Amino acid sequence: MVMQDYISVRGAREHNLKNIDVDIPRNKLVVITGLSGSGKSSLAFDTIFAEGQRRYVESLSAYARQFLGQMEKPDVDQIEGLSPAVSIDQKGVSRNPRSTVGTVTEIYDYLRLLYARIGVPHCPVCGEQVEAQSAQQIVDAVLAMPDGSRIQILAPVIQGRKGHHERVFEDIRKAGFVRVRVDGEVRDLDEEISLERYVKHSIEIVIDRLVIRHEDDEEARQSFETRLTDSIETALELGDGLVIINDIIDREQPKDILYSEHLACVHGHGSIPEIEPRTFSFNTPKGACPDCQGLGFRLEIDADLIVPNPELSIAEGAIDANGWSVDDQTSWTWSSFEALSRLYGIPLDKPWRELDEKHQKIILYGLGDKRIEVQYVNSHGQTRTYRTRYEGIIPNLERRYQQTESDYIRERIESYMMQVPCSTCQGNRLQAHALAVTVGGRPINEITALPIRELLQWVLDLRGKNGHPAQLSERELEIAHQILNEIEARVRFLNDVGLNYLTLSRSAGTLSGGEAQRIRLATQIGSRLMGVLYVLDEPSIGLHQRDNARLITTLEGLRDLGNTVLVVEHDEDTMRHADYLIDLGPGAGEHGGQVVAAG
């Protein structure tokens, strides 16, 4: 027996193991099976993996080890032939609400890069495509117009704004221009221009009037191109990066073509920031929805949680909210309710369910700035009358939740809250301009909402691998080639481990232990490491039988990369596909811990 071909365990006594010796072949799929409690996890995780992890930590510098803490040596005499070990168990992944299937698998990181590199930005208001062009690109586009085209070069200075705009006309005159176009009509600045104050107007400066000539003479052509370039550059400067080419070949129906140096809406809905990967990150201020901070939901107080038993009256304690107890009927809270009862006729001894909706609304949401007279008996028995505002239970809790520094009070108030989708981003976590960028005609939030099997189909459609023409141009495919390779590989791994029903937008905290384990398995396959010892804990648990074969194929693929795959498993199919089988037993607990069979 050549020892380096085996992981040799001698004298393992961890937990209920009975001083066992076992040789595990390297670079094979090895299954450890046996009754529950027979010592499978004690051998795989608490002995072999724990020793591999301890040796790795000991190889680090003393400075690094101080942050990792001391790791105890497993109760074993000797382990030889051990590789760097990675554990893939059934512990849940992060419970952080910002963690999703997409972020855990790193697929979302590649999607962000894809959208930043080849995404097509659109105006989040009107949906029109937004494109930035240089002055030279605009000049080239104008020169490409048909010979004889009559054009006006216009600089937009006012777009859809109310006012007389007399100062604007005066500044244009002082700059030496003689014509403007006001609300689509060309006017001479020498004439008096009077605009209605409360009507929206658009004003453009007429920079130049030209007829497109494709001259054969080089000097004439160069002279015309220079004049056109100067005019467009002037228009871009005055129009804050915008220029309108007004095609007046058909004087009855002139046509405007708007060009922009910035990523700005051609209809005047503003510009959008430069598109970069963090634009699509809901974990940074650059991309996260400003209202929900990228969570996709907001905590709002639920009236049903404030009044858990509507059969009770207010006097009987129907309202179960922090700071709103009526047990003490000399309290300010009870005095406020009595004042509302006198003013609005709200019966305090009537079941909450039977109160008028308007009365319930007053109790819960208050009266705004309106003041009421509250008669309050102080601790000395003196009755005083105060004119004060009634804030309402829900506004009061919301204010205290924002202002308190007490974790206890914050947790108490959170118990009356529920998660509701953010009304600003509709639960999509990102800012509006990020959601308006498309690849293949679809925004990133649509793609993250696709099941894995449909996401794979989308990637193949982009590349034209399904017998249909590619949705991306040759240039886009060249830019995105490596990114799409990474996305396709990772999506295929998720598909192969039976997770084709998940979406990238699904919160990681909602995953079961088995799903979390298979996600980590897919991530490890994607890393394509070699010479590693992988230890897995019942990866087939929760899988439908039809998906089991794909899981086994995945484990075999991990082995074929040059890794040792050690699986704790009860599944018969997995055992039949194993290269080596170790059966521990014969019983559980103190009756187990022995190698019954190996081979």
VEXDREN-2710 file (C-alpha; in Angstrom, 1 decimal):
% VEXDREN-2710
k/r/px/py/pz
1/MET/0.0/0.0/0.0
2/VAL/1.5/3.4/-1.1
3/MET/0.6/5.7/1.8
4/GLN/0.4/8.9/-0.3
5/ASP/-2.4/7.3/-2.3
6/TYR/-4.5/7.1/1.0
7/ILE/-5.6/9.2/3.9
8/SER/-4.4/7.0/6.7
9/VAL/-6.3/7.4/10.0
10/ARG/-4.8/5.5/13.1
11/GLY/-6.3/5.3/16.6
12/ALA/-9.4/7.6/16.1
13/ARG/-11.2/7.9/19.4
14/GLU/-13.3/11.1/18.9
15/HIS/-16.7/10.8/20.6
16/ASN/-17.9/7.2/20.3
17/LEU/-15.2/6.0/17.9
18/LYS/-13.5/2.9/19.2
19/ASN/-9.8/3.5/18.5
20/ILE/-10.4/2.7/14.8
21/ASP/-8.0/2.5/11.9
22/VAL/-9.1/3.3/8.4
23/ASP/-7.5/4.0/5.0
24/ILE/-9.4/6.3/2.7
25/PRO/-8.3/6.3/-1.0
26/ARG/-7.4/9.8/-2.3
27/ASN/-9.0/11.3/-5.4
28/LYS/-12.0/9.0/-5.1
29/LEU/-15.7/9.4/-4.2
30/VAL/-15.8/7.8/-0.7
31/VAL/-19.1/7.3/1.2
32/ILE/-19.2/6.8/4.9
33/THR/-22.5/5.1/5.9
34/GLY/-24.1/3.5/8.9
35/LEU/-26.9/3.9/11.5
36/SER/-27.6/7.4/12.8
37/GLY/-25.3/7.9/15.8
38/SER/-22.8/5.2/14.6
39/GLY/-19.9/7.7/14.4
40/LYS/-20.1/8.8/10.7
41/SER/-19.8/12.6/11.4
42/SER/-17.4/11.9/14.2
43/LEU/-15.0/10.3/11.7
44/ALA/-15.6/12.6/8.7
45/PHE/-16.1/16.0/10.4
46/ASP/-14.8/15.9/13.9
47/THR/-11.6/13.9/13.1
48/ILE/-10.5/14.1/9.5
49/PHE/-11.8/17.6/8.6
50/ALA/-11.0/19.1/12.0
51/GLU/-7.4/17.9/11.8
52/GLY/-7.1/19.2/8.2
53/GLN/-8.4/22.6/9.4
54/ARG/-6.1/22.6/12.4
55/ARG/-3.0/21.9/10.3
56/TYR/-3.9/24.7/7.9
57/VAL/-4.3/27.2/10.8
58/GLU/-0.9/26.1/12.2
59/SER/0.7/26.8/8.9
60/LEU/-0.2/30.5/9.2
61/SER/1.9/33.1/10.9
62/ALA/1.6/33.7/14.6
63/TYR/0.0/37.1/13.9
64/ALA/-2.8/35.5/11.7
65/ARG/-3.4/32.7/14.3
66/GLN/-4.2/35.2/17.0
67/PHE/-7.4/36.2/15.2
68/LEU/-8.5/32.6/14.6
69/GLY/-8.1/31.2/18.1
70/GLN/-6.7/28.0/19.4
71/MET/-8.0/24.8/17.7
72/GLU/-8.0/21.6/19.6
73/LYS/-6.4/18.5/18.2
74/PRO/-8.9/15.7/17.6
75/ASP/-8.5/12.6/19.7
76/VAL/-6.5/10.5/17.1
77/ASP/-3.1/9.0/17.2
78/GLN/-2.1/9.8/13.6
79/ILE/-3.4/11.0/10.2
80/GLU/-1.2/10.9/7.1
81/GLY/-1.8/11.9/3.5
82/LEU/-4.2/14.7/4.5
83/SER/-5.1/17.3/1.9
84/PRO/-6.4/20.9/2.6
85/ALA/-10.0/20.2/3.7
86/VAL/-13.2/22.0/2.9
87/SER/-16.4/21.2/4.8
88/ILE/-19.8/21.5/3.0
89/ASP/-22.3/20.9/5.7
90/GLN/-26.0/21.7/6.2
91/LYS/-25.6/24.8/8.2
92/GLY/-27.8/27.6/6.9
93/VAL/-26.1/30.4/4.9
94/SER/-26.1/34.0/6.1
95/ARG/-29.3/35.3/7.7
96/ASN/-28.4/38.8/6.6
97/PRO/-31.4/40.2/4.6
98/ARG/-29.0/41.6/2.0
99/SER/-27.7/38.1/1.2
100/THR/-29.4/36.4/-1.7
101/VAL/-28.8/33.3/-3.8
102/GLY/-27.2/35.5/-6.4
103/THR/-24.7/37.0/-4.0
104/VAL/-23.9/33.7/-2.3
105/THR/-23.1/32.0/-5.6
106/GLU/-21.4/35.1/-7.0
107/ILE/-23.6/34.9/-10.1
108/TYR/-25.0/38.4/-9.3
109/ASP/-21.5/39.8/-9.3
110/TYR/-21.0/38.7/-12.8
111/LEU/-24.5/39.9/-13.8
112/ARG/-23.5/43.4/-12.4
113/LEU/-20.4/43.3/-14.5
114/LEU/-22.3/42.2/-17.6
115/TYR/-24.9/45.0/-17.3
116/ALA/-22.2/47.6/-16.6
117/ARG/-20.2/46.6/-19.7
118/ILE/-22.9/46.0/-22.4
119/GLY/-26.1/47.2/-20.8
120/VAL/-28.2/49.7/-22.8
121/PRO/-29.4/52.5/-20.5
122/HIS/-32.9/53.9/-20.8
123/CYS/-34.7/56.9/-19.3
124/PRO/-36.4/55.7/-16.1
125/VAL/-39.3/58.1/-16.8
126/CYS/-40.2/57.6/-20.4
127/GLY/-38.2/54.5/-21.3
128/GLU/-36.4/56.0/-24.3
129/GLN/-32.9/54.7/-24.9
130/VAL/-30.2/57.0/-23.5
131/GLU/-26.9/57.3/-25.4
132/ALA/-23.9/59.5/-25.0
133/GLN/-22.1/60.7/-28.1
134/SER/-19.0/62.8/-28.6
135/ALA/-19.0/66.0/-30.7
136/GLN/-17.2/64.1/-33.5
137/GLN/-19.8/61.3/-33.5
138/ILE/-22.6/63.9/-33.8
139/VAL/-20.7/65.6/-36.7
140/ASP/-20.3/62.2/-38.5
141/ALA/-24.0/61.4/-38.1
142/VAL/-25.0/64.8/-39.6
143/LEU/-22.5/64.4/-42.5
144/ALA/-24.2/61.0/-43.2
145/MET/-27.5/62.7/-44.0
146/PRO/-28.6/62.8/-47.7
147/ASP/-27.0/65.4/-49.9
148/GLY/-29.1/68.5/-50.1
149/SER/-30.6/68.1/-46.6
150/ARG/-31.5/71.5/-45.1
151/ILE/-30.8/71.6/-41.4
152/GLN/-30.8/74.0/-38.4
153/ILE/-28.4/73.5/-35.5
154/LEU/-30.2/74.3/-32.3
155/ALA/-29.0/74.7/-28.7
156/PRO/-31.8/73.9/-26.2
157/VAL/-31.6/76.4/-23.3
158/ILE/-35.1/76.1/-21.8
159/GLN/-37.1/72.8/-21.9
160/GLY/-40.7/72.7/-20.6
161/ARG/-40.4/75.5/-18.0
162/LYS/-43.0/78.1/-17.1
163/GLY/-42.2/81.9/-17.1
164/HIS/-41.7/85.0/-19.3
165/HIS/-38.0/84.1/-19.8
166/GLU/-37.2/87.7/-20.7
167/ARG/-33.7/87.5/-19.1
168/VAL/-33.0/84.4/-21.3
169/PHE/-33.8/86.3/-24.5
170/GLU/-31.6/89.2/-23.4
171/ASP/-28.7/87.0/-22.7
172/ILE/-29.0/85.3/-26.1
173/ARG/-29.0/88.8/-27.8
174/LYS/-25.9/89.8/-25.9
175/ALA/-24.2/86.6/-27.0
176/GLY/-24.6/87.7/-30.7
177/PHE/-27.3/85.3/-31.9
178/VAL/-30.2/86.6/-34.0
179/ARG/-32.8/83.8/-34.0
180/VAL/-34.4/81.5/-31.5
181/ARG/-37.0/78.8/-31.8
182/VAL/-39.8/79.3/-29.3
183/ASP/-42.3/76.4/-28.8
184/GLY/-41.4/75.1/-32.3
185/GLU/-41.6/78.5/-34.1
186/VAL/-38.5/80.3/-35.3
187/ARG/-38.5/83.9/-34.1
188/ASP/-36.2/86.9/-34.8
189/LEU/-34.7/88.3/-31.6
190/ASP/-35.2/91.9/-33.0
191/GLU/-38.9/91.5/-32.6
192/GLU/-40.7/91.6/-29.2
193/ILE/-41.3/88.1/-27.9
194/SER/-43.9/87.8/-25.2
195/LEU/-44.6/84.6/-23.4
196/GLU/-47.4/83.5/-21.1
197/ARG/-46.1/83.2/-17.6
198/TYR/-48.0/80.1/-16.5
199/VAL/-47.5/78.0/-19.6
200/LYS/-44.6/75.7/-20.1
201/HIS/-42.2/76.8/-22.9
202/SER/-39.2/75.5/-24.8
203/ILE/-36.5/77.8/-26.2
204/GLU/-33.6/76.8/-28.5
205/ILE/-30.9/79.1/-29.9
206/VAL/-30.5/78.8/-33.7
207/ILE/-26.8/78.4/-33.9
208/ASP/-26.5/77.9/-37.7
209/ARG/-28.4/77.0/-40.8
210/LEU/-26.8/74.7/-43.3
211/VAL/-27.4/72.6/-46.4
212/ILE/-25.6/69.3/-46.5
213/ARG/-23.2/69.1/-49.5
214/HIS/-21.1/66.1/-50.2
215/GLU/-18.4/68.1/-52.0
216/ASP/-15.9/66.4/-54.3
217/ASP/-13.5/69.3/-53.7
218/GLU/-11.3/68.5/-50.7
219/GLU/-10.9/72.1/-49.7
220/ALA/-14.6/72.9/-49.9
221/ARG/-15.5/69.7/-48.0
222/GLN/-12.9/70.5/-45.3
223/SER/-14.3/74.0/-44.9
224/PHE/-17.9/72.8/-44.6
225/GLU/-16.9/70.1/-42.0
226/THR/-15.0/72.7/-40.0
227/ARG/-18.0/75.1/-39.9
228/LEU/-20.3/72.2/-39.0
229/THR/-18.0/71.1/-36.2
230/ASP/-17.7/74.6/-34.8
231/SER/-21.5/75.0/-34.8
232/ILE/-22.2/71.7/-33.1
233/GLU/-19.5/72.3/-30.4
234/THR/-21.0/75.8/-29.7
235/ALA/-24.5/74.2/-29.5
236/LEU/-23.3/71.5/-27.1
237/GLU/-21.6/74.2/-24.9
238/LEU/-24.7/76.4/-24.8
239/GLY/-27.2/73.5/-24.5
240/ASP/-25.4/71.9/-21.6
241/GLY/-24.3/68.8/-23.7
242/LEU/-27.5/68.7/-25.9
243/VAL/-27.9/69.7/-29.5
244/ILE/-30.9/69.4/-31.8
245/ILE/-30.5/68.9/-35.5
246/ASN/-33.7/70.3/-37.1
247/ASP/-34.2/68.7/-40.5
248/ILE/-36.4/71.1/-42.6
249/ILE/-36.4/69.3/-45.9
250/ASP/-40.2/69.0/-45.4
251/ARG/-41.1/72.4/-44.1
252/GLU/-44.6/71.3/-43.3
253/GLN/-43.3/68.5/-41.1
254/PRO/-39.8/69.4/-39.8
255/LYS/-38.1/66.6/-37.9
256/ASP/-35.9/67.0/-34.7
257/ILE/-33.0/64.7/-34.0
258/LEU/-31.6/65.2/-30.5
259/TYR/-28.0/64.3/-29.6
260/SER/-26.4/64.3/-26.2
261/GLU/-22.8/64.3/-24.8
262/HIS/-24.1/62.8/-21.6
263/LEU/-26.3/59.9/-20.6
264/ALA/-29.3/62.2/-20.7
265/CYS/-32.9/61.7/-21.7
266/VAL/-33.7/63.2/-25.1
267/HIS/-37.1/64.3/-23.7
268/GLY/-35.6/66.3/-20.9
269/HIS/-36.1/64.0/-18.0
270/GLY/-32.6/64.5/-16.8
271/SER/-29.3/62.7/-17.0
272/ILE/-28.3/59.4/-15.3
273/PRO/-24.9/58.7/-13.7
274/GLU/-22.1/56.7/-15.4
275/ILE/-23.0/53.0/-15.5
276/GLU/-20.6/50.9/-13.5
277/PRO/-20.8/47.5/-11.7
278/ARG/-21.7/49.2/-8.3
279/THR/-24.7/50.9/-10.0
280/PHE/-26.4/47.5/-9.7
281/SER/-25.3/46.7/-6.2
282/PHE/-28.0/47.0/-3.6
283/ASN/-25.3/46.9/-0.9
284/THR/-23.8/50.3/-1.8
285/PRO/-25.4/53.8/-1.7
286/LYS/-24.4/54.1/-5.4
287/GLY/-27.0/51.5/-6.5
288/ALA/-29.4/50.9/-3.5
289/CYS/-32.9/52.3/-3.5
290/PRO/-32.7/55.4/-1.2
291/ASP/-35.9/54.6/0.6
292/CYS/-35.4/51.0/1.6
293/GLN/-31.5/51.1/1.5
294/GLY/-31.4/48.1/-0.8
295/LEU/-33.5/45.7/1.3
296/GLY/-36.5/45.7/-1.0
297/PHE/-38.9/46.1/1.9
298/ARG/-39.7/48.4/4.7
299/LEU/-40.9/47.8/8.2
300/GLU/-44.4/49.3/8.7
301/ILE/-46.6/49.1/11.7
302/ASP/-49.5/46.7/11.3
303/ALA/-52.8/47.8/12.9
304/ASP/-53.8/44.2/13.4
305/LEU/-50.8/43.6/15.6
306/ILE/-51.6/46.6/17.8
307/VAL/-55.1/45.3/18.3
308/PRO/-54.6/41.5/18.5
309/ASN/-58.0/40.8/20.1
310/PRO/-60.7/43.1/18.5
311/GLU/-63.4/41.5/20.7
312/LEU/-62.0/43.6/23.6
313/SER/-62.9/47.3/24.2
314/ILE/-60.4/50.1/24.6
315/ALA/-61.2/50.1/28.3
316/GLU/-60.6/46.3/28.5
317/GLY/-57.1/46.7/27.0
318/ALA/-57.8/46.1/23.2
319/ILE/-54.7/48.2/22.4
320/ASP/-51.6/46.2/23.1
321/ALA/-48.8/48.7/22.2
322/ASN/-45.8/49.7/24.1
323/GLY/-46.5/52.9/26.1
324/TRP/-50.3/52.7/25.5
325/SER/-51.5/50.7/28.4
326/VAL/-54.8/51.6/30.1
327/ASP/-54.4/49.5/33.2
328/ASP/-53.9/52.7/35.1
329/GLN/-57.0/54.8/34.4
330/THR/-55.3/57.9/35.9
331/SER/-52.6/57.8/33.2
332/TRP/-52.2/60.4/30.5
333/THR/-53.1/57.7/27.9
334/TRP/-56.5/57.0/29.5
335/SER/-57.1/60.8/29.9
336/SER/-56.4/61.2/26.1
337/PHE/-58.8/58.5/25.2
338/GLU/-61.5/60.1/27.5
339/ALA/-61.0/63.4/25.7
340/LEU/-61.4/61.8/22.3
341/SER/-64.5/60.0/23.6
342/ARG/-66.1/63.3/24.8
343/LEU/-65.2/65.2/21.6
344/TYR/-66.0/62.5/18.9
345/GLY/-68.4/60.2/20.8
346/ILE/-66.0/57.2/20.7
347/PRO/-67.4/54.5/23.1
348/LEU/-64.5/53.2/25.2
349/ASP/-66.5/50.2/26.5
350/LYS/-67.6/48.9/23.1
351/PRO/-65.6/46.1/21.4
352/TRP/-63.0/47.4/19.0
353/ARG/-64.5/45.4/16.1
354/GLU/-67.8/47.3/16.5
355/LEU/-66.3/50.8/16.5
356/ASP/-66.9/52.9/13.4
357/GLU/-64.0/52.9/11.0
358/LYS/-63.5/56.7/11.4
359/HIS/-63.2/56.2/15.2
360/GLN/-60.6/53.5/14.8
361/LYS/-58.7/55.7/12.4
362/ILE/-58.6/58.6/14.9
363/ILE/-57.3/56.3/17.7
364/LEU/-54.7/54.7/15.5
365/TYR/-53.5/57.7/13.3
366/GLY/-54.3/60.7/15.4
367/LEU/-55.6/64.2/14.5
368/GLY/-52.6/65.8/12.9
369/ASP/-52.1/69.4/14.2
370/LYS/-55.6/69.7/15.7
371/ARG/-55.7/70.2/19.4
372/ILE/-58.0/68.6/22.0
373/GLU/-58.6/69.4/25.7
374/VAL/-57.3/66.7/28.0
375/GLN/-58.3/66.7/31.7
376/TYR/-55.5/65.1/33.7
377/VAL/-55.5/64.3/37.4
378/ASN/-52.0/64.5/38.7
379/SER/-50.4/62.5/41.6
380/HIS/-51.6/65.2/44.1
381/GLY/-55.3/64.7/43.0
382/GLN/-55.4/68.0/41.2
383/THR/-57.3/68.2/37.9
384/ARG/-55.6/70.2/35.1
385/THR/-56.8/70.8/31.6
386/TYR/-54.3/70.9/28.7
387/ARG/-54.8/71.8/25.1
388/THR/-52.6/69.4/23.2
389/ARG/-52.3/67.5/20.0
390/TYR/-53.2/63.8/19.9
391/GLU/-50.4/62.1/17.9
392/GLY/-52.0/58.7/17.4
393/ILE/-50.7/55.3/18.3
394/ILE/-49.0/54.4/14.9
395/PRO/-47.3/57.8/14.4
396/ASN/-46.2/57.7/18.0
397/LEU/-44.6/54.3/17.6
398/GLU/-43.0/55.3/14.3
399/ARG/-41.5/58.4/15.9
400/ARG/-40.2/56.6/18.9
401/TYR/-38.7/53.8/16.7
402/GLN/-36.7/56.4/14.8
403/GLN/-35.6/58.3/17.9
404/THR/-34.9/55.7/20.5
405/GLU/-31.4/54.5/21.4
406/SER/-32.7/51.6/23.4
407/ASP/-32.5/48.2/21.7
408/TYR/-35.2/46.9/24.0
409/ILE/-37.7/49.6/22.9
410/ARG/-36.7/49.1/19.2
411/GLU/-37.3/45.3/19.5
412/ARG/-40.7/45.9/21.2
413/ILE/-41.9/48.3/18.5
414/GLU/-40.6/45.9/15.7
415/SER/-42.9/43.3/17.2
416/TYR/-45.8/45.4/15.9
417/MET/-44.3/45.7/12.4
418/MET/-44.4/43.7/9.2
419/GLN/-42.4/43.7/6.1
420/VAL/-44.0/45.3/3.1
421/PRO/-42.4/45.7/-0.4
422/CYS/-40.8/49.1/-0.9
423/SER/-43.2/51.3/-2.8
424/THR/-40.3/53.2/-4.5
425/CYS/-38.4/50.3/-6.0
426/GLN/-41.3/47.8/-5.9
427/GLY/-39.1/45.4/-4.0
428/ASN/-36.4/45.4/-6.6
429/ARG/-33.8/46.9/-4.2
430/LEU/-32.1/49.2/-6.9
431/GLN/-32.4/52.8/-7.9
432/ALA/-34.6/53.7/-10.9
433/HIS/-31.8/54.4/-13.4
434/ALA/-30.2/50.9/-12.6
435/LEU/-33.5/49.2/-13.3
436/ALA/-33.8/51.0/-16.6
437/VAL/-30.6/49.4/-18.0
438/THR/-31.2/46.3/-20.3
439/VAL/-29.3/43.5/-21.8
440/GLY/-31.2/41.6/-24.5
441/GLY/-34.1/43.9/-23.8
442/ARG/-34.5/42.8/-20.2
443/PRO/-33.5/44.7/-16.9
444/ILE/-31.5/43.1/-14.2
445/ASN/-34.4/42.7/-11.8
446/GLU/-36.3/40.5/-14.4
447/ILE/-33.3/38.3/-14.8
448/THR/-32.7/37.8/-11.0
449/ALA/-36.4/36.8/-10.8
450/LEU/-36.1/34.0/-13.3
451/PRO/-35.8/30.4/-12.1
452/ILE/-32.3/29.0/-12.6
453/ARG/-33.5/26.8/-15.6
454/GLU/-34.9/29.9/-17.4
455/LEU/-31.8/31.9/-16.5
456/LEU/-29.7/29.3/-18.3
457/GLN/-32.0/29.6/-21.3
458/TRP/-31.6/33.4/-21.3
459/VAL/-27.8/33.1/-21.3
460/LEU/-27.9/30.6/-24.2
461/ASP/-30.3/32.9/-26.1
462/LEU/-27.9/35.8/-25.7
463/ARG/-25.1/33.8/-27.2
464/GLY/-27.3/32.2/-29.9
465/LYS/-26.6/28.6/-28.7
466/ASN/-30.2/27.4/-29.1
467/GLY/-30.4/27.4/-32.8
468/HIS/-31.6/31.0/-32.9
469/PRO/-29.7/34.1/-33.8
470/ALA/-27.7/35.7/-30.9
471/GLN/-29.5/38.5/-29.2
472/LEU/-26.2/40.3/-28.8
473/SER/-24.1/41.9/-31.5
474/GLU/-20.6/40.6/-32.4
475/ARG/-19.0/43.5/-30.5
476/GLU/-21.2/42.8/-27.4
477/LEU/-20.4/39.1/-27.5
478/GLU/-16.7/39.8/-27.7
479/ILE/-16.9/42.2/-24.7
480/ALA/-19.1/39.8/-22.7
481/HIS/-17.5/36.5/-23.7
482/GLN/-15.6/35.7/-20.5
483/ILE/-18.4/37.1/-18.3
484/LEU/-21.0/34.9/-20.0
485/ASN/-18.7/31.9/-19.6
486/GLU/-18.6/32.4/-15.9
487/ILE/-22.4/32.9/-15.5
488/GLU/-23.2/29.9/-17.7
489/ALA/-20.9/27.6/-15.8
490/ARG/-22.2/28.6/-12.4
491/VAL/-25.8/28.4/-13.5
492/ARG/-25.2/25.0/-14.9
493/PHE/-23.7/23.8/-11.6
494/LEU/-26.8/25.0/-9.7
495/ASN/-29.0/23.2/-12.3
496/ASP/-27.0/20.0/-11.9
497/VAL/-27.4/19.9/-8.1
498/GLY/-31.2/20.1/-8.4
499/LEU/-31.7/23.8/-7.6
500/ASN/-33.2/24.8/-11.0
501/TYR/-36.3/26.1/-9.3
502/LEU/-34.4/28.8/-7.2
503/THR/-34.2/32.5/-8.3
504/LEU/-31.2/34.7/-7.8
505/SER/-33.3/37.2/-5.9
506/ARG/-34.4/34.7/-3.2
507/SER/-33.2/35.7/0.2
508/ALA/-30.5/33.4/1.5
509/GLY/-32.1/33.2/4.9
510/THR/-35.1/31.3/3.5
511/LEU/-33.0/28.4/2.2
512/SER/-33.2/25.0/3.9
513/GLY/-30.1/23.3/5.1
514/GLY/-30.0/21.0/2.1
515/GLU/-30.4/23.8/-0.3
516/ALA/-27.7/25.9/1.4
517/GLN/-25.4/22.9/1.2
518/ARG/-26.0/22.3/-2.5
519/ILE/-25.4/26.0/-3.2
520/ARG/-22.0/25.8/-1.5
521/LEU/-21.3/22.6/-3.4
522/ALA/-22.1/24.4/-6.7
523/THR/-19.8/27.3/-5.7
524/GLN/-17.0/24.9/-4.9
525/ILE/-17.3/23.2/-8.3
526/GLY/-17.2/26.6/-9.9
527/SER/-13.9/27.4/-8.1
528/ARG/-12.4/24.3/-9.9
529/LEU/-9.8/23.6/-7.1
530/MET/-7.7/20.5/-7.3
531/GLY/-6.1/18.3/-4.6
532/VAL/-8.7/19.3/-2.0
533/LEU/-10.5/17.0/0.5
534/TYR/-14.2/17.8/0.4
535/VAL/-16.3/16.6/3.3
536/LEU/-20.1/16.6/2.7
537/ASP/-23.0/15.9/5.1
538/GLU/-25.9/14.0/3.4
539/PRO/-26.1/16.2/0.3
540/SER/-29.1/14.2/-1.1
541/ILE/-31.4/15.1/1.7
542/GLY/-34.6/16.8/0.5
543/LEU/-33.8/15.9/-3.1
544/HIS/-36.4/14.4/-5.4
545/GLN/-35.2/11.0/-6.7
546/ARG/-35.0/12.4/-10.3
547/ASP/-32.5/15.0/-9.2
548/ASN/-30.3/12.5/-7.3
549/ALA/-28.6/11.3/-10.5
550/ARG/-27.5/14.8/-11.3
551/LEU/-26.2/15.3/-7.8
552/ILE/-24.1/12.1/-8.1
553/THR/-22.8/13.3/-11.5
554/THR/-21.8/16.6/-9.8
555/LEU/-19.9/14.8/-7.0
556/GLU/-18.2/12.6/-9.6
557/GLY/-17.2/15.8/-11.5
558/LEU/-15.7/17.2/-8.3
559/ARG/-13.7/14.0/-7.9
560/ASP/-12.6/14.0/-11.6
561/LEU/-11.0/17.4/-11.1
562/GLY/-8.5/15.6/-8.8
563/ASN/-10.2/16.0/-5.4
564/THR/-11.1/13.5/-2.7
565/VAL/-14.8/13.6/-2.0
566/LEU/-15.8/12.2/1.4
567/VAL/-19.6/12.0/1.8
568/VAL/-21.6/11.0/4.9
569/GLU/-24.7/9.5/3.3
570/HIS/-27.6/7.0/3.8
571/ASP/-28.8/7.2/0.1
572/GLU/-28.5/3.8/-1.7
573/ASP/-27.9/5.3/-5.1
574/THR/-25.0/7.4/-3.8
575/MET/-23.5/4.4/-2.1
576/ARG/-23.7/2.3/-5.3
577/HIS/-21.9/5.0/-7.2
578/ALA/-19.1/5.3/-4.6
579/ASP/-15.6/4.3/-5.4
580/TYR/-15.1/3.2/-1.8
581/LEU/-17.5/2.5/1.0
582/ILE/-17.0/2.6/4.8
583/ASP/-19.8/1.2/7.0
584/LEU/-19.7/2.2/10.7
585/GLY/-21.6/0.4/13.4
586/PRO/-22.8/-2.1/14.3
587/GLY/-25.2/0.0/16.5
588/ALA/-25.7/3.6/17.5
589/GLY/-24.0/5.6/20.3
590/GLU/-21.9/3.4/22.6
591/HIS/-22.8/0.4/20.5
592/GLY/-21.3/2.0/17.4
593/GLY/-17.9/3.6/16.5
594/GLN/-16.4/0.5/14.8
595/VAL/-15.6/-0.1/11.1
596/VAL/-18.0/-2.9/10.1
597/ALA/-16.9/-3.0/6.5
598/ALA/-14.7/-1.1/4.1
599/GLY/-14.0/-1.6/0.4
END
